[in-house]
Each structure stands twice: as C-alpha cells, then as structure tokens.
Amino acid sequence: MNDGDRPVLLLTCSGISHTGRLTTMTGISLRCRYPVLISRHLQLSTLKRPLDEELREGDYLVAVDGCEECCAGKRMDAIGKVPESYIVATREGIIKRGMEEARYDEIETLSRVITERIRT
C-alpha cells in the first residue's frame, strides 16, 4: 500500500490500562504525523455511534488492540467485519504494565509496526 491508495482507518481499543492508552497515544501520534496515510482514527472506547455505522466502504481498516482481551477484535467479530490488518500490542513485544503511562519507545515501536503493515 502507498500513501495515495485507499484511505486508512485506524481503530484502536483505547482502554484504560497501560496498553489501551498506548493504542490511543499511538493512533493520535500517527494521525498527526501521517495525515495523508491515516485518514481517520477511531477510538473504540469513545465511539458516538455503533461501530458498523462508523465504518465506511473502501476504508483500509487497521485494528489495534493493546492486549489479549482483544476488545476491538471482539467488537469487529460481533458485526462480522474482518480488518485488512489486525495488531495486538502485546504480541509485538509490548509488556502490559497495569495502569502505568505509555513510554515514548513503546509508542514508536507500535507506530513502526502499524506503518509497516499499512505499507506492505
């Protein structure tokens, strides 16, 4: 995928735990750094409408969960949606640390994983 291809919708679980907040911070960071690449960032925990109403035909959906609870994955399964890419931060070497704040290096690690998946 190239920056000019289908619009990328980044869906993050955005829970209250360390890894949930990490997905939020990473999504915000990526949307600011790459506004052409990431056309929209939805935070699962703050949706105003049901998920199926938020999704648009033609979006390249990248879903990111923070941990093995897979909140975003479960919500997508419930509506029968399969993302083009699905990432779980803890499967990418991020260690869940309770309610601690996300670190810059973790945001950069997760950002790198997401952009690599989009661009391949």
C-alpha positions in Angstrom: 0.0 0.0 0.0 1.2 3.5 -0.8 0.2 6.8 0.9 -2.0 7.6 -2.0 -4.0 4.4 -2.0 -7.2 3.6 -0.1 -7.9 5.8 3.0 -6.7 4.1 6.1 -9.0 3.9 9.1 -7.1 3.2 12.3 -9.3 1.7 15.0 -7.8 1.4 18.5 -9.2 -0.3 21.6 -8.2 2.8 23.7 -8.9 1.1 27.1 -7.9 2.5 30.4 -5.0 0.1 31.0 -1.4 0.9 30.0 -1.7 -0.9 26.7 -5.1 0.6 25.9 -3.8 4.1 26.5 -0.8 3.2 24.4 -3.0 2.4 21.4 -4.7 5.8 21.8 -1.5 7.7 22.0 0.0 5.8 19.1 -3.1 6.5 17.0 -3.1 10.2 17.8 0.6 10.4 17.0 0.3 8.6 13.7 -2.7 10.7 12.6 -0.7 13.8 13.3 2.5 12.6 11.7 0.9 11.0 8.6 -2.4 12.7 7.9 -2.4 11.6 4.2 -1.7 8.0 5.2 -4.1 7.7 8.2 -7.3 9.4 7.1 -9.3 8.6 10.3 -8.5 7.4 13.8 -11.4 5.9 15.8 -11.1 5.1 19.5 -13.3 2.2 20.3 -14.0 3.4 23.8 -15.3 6.8 22.7 -17.5 6.0 19.7 -20.6 8.1 19.5 -22.4 5.6 17.1 -22.3 1.8 16.8 -19.0 0.6 15.2 -20.8 -0.7 12.0 -22.1 2.9 11.4 -18.6 4.4 11.8 -17.0 2.1 9.2 -17.0 3.3 5.6 -16.9 1.3 2.4 -13.5 1.5 0.9 -11.6 2.1 4.1 -8.4 0.1 4.6 -9.1 -0.9 8.2 -6.2 -1.4 10.6 -7.4 -2.5 14.1 -5.1 -2.3 17.1 -5.7 -3.9 20.4 -3.5 -3.3 23.4 -3.7 -6.8 25.0 -5.1 -10.3 24.7 -8.5 -9.1 25.8 -9.0 -8.1 22.2 -11.7 -5.6 22.7 -11.6 -4.2 19.2 -11.3 -7.7 17.7 -14.4 -8.9 19.6 -16.4 -5.9 18.5 -15.5 -6.5 14.9 -16.3 -10.2 15.2 -19.7 -9.2 16.6 -20.5 -7.2 13.4 -18.8 -9.6 11.0 -16.1 -7.2 10.0 -12.6 -8.5 9.2 -9.9 -5.8 9.1 -7.2 -5.7 6.5 -4.7 -5.7 9.3 -5.1 -6.7 13.0 -2.4 -5.9 15.5 -2.2 -6.7 19.2 0.5 -4.7 21.0 1.4 -7.4 23.5 2.1 -9.8 20.6 4.6 -7.2 19.3 6.8 -7.2 22.4 4.9 -4.6 24.4 4.5 -5.7 28.1 1.3 -4.7 29.8 2.2 -2.8 32.9 -1.1 -2.2 34.8 -2.0 1.4 34.9 1.4 2.9 34.1 1.8 5.5 31.5 2.9 4.5 28.0 6.5 5.3 27.2 7.8 7.1 24.1 9.7 4.0 23.0 6.6 1.9 23.1 4.7 4.4 21.1 7.5 4.4 18.5 7.6 0.6 18.4 3.8 0.3 17.9 3.9 3.1 15.3 6.5 1.3 13.4 4.5 -2.0 13.4 1.4 -0.2 12.2 3.0 1.7 9.4 4.9 -1.4 8.2 1.6 -3.3 8.0 -0.1 -0.5 6.1 2.8 -0.1 3.6 3.2 -3.8 2.8 
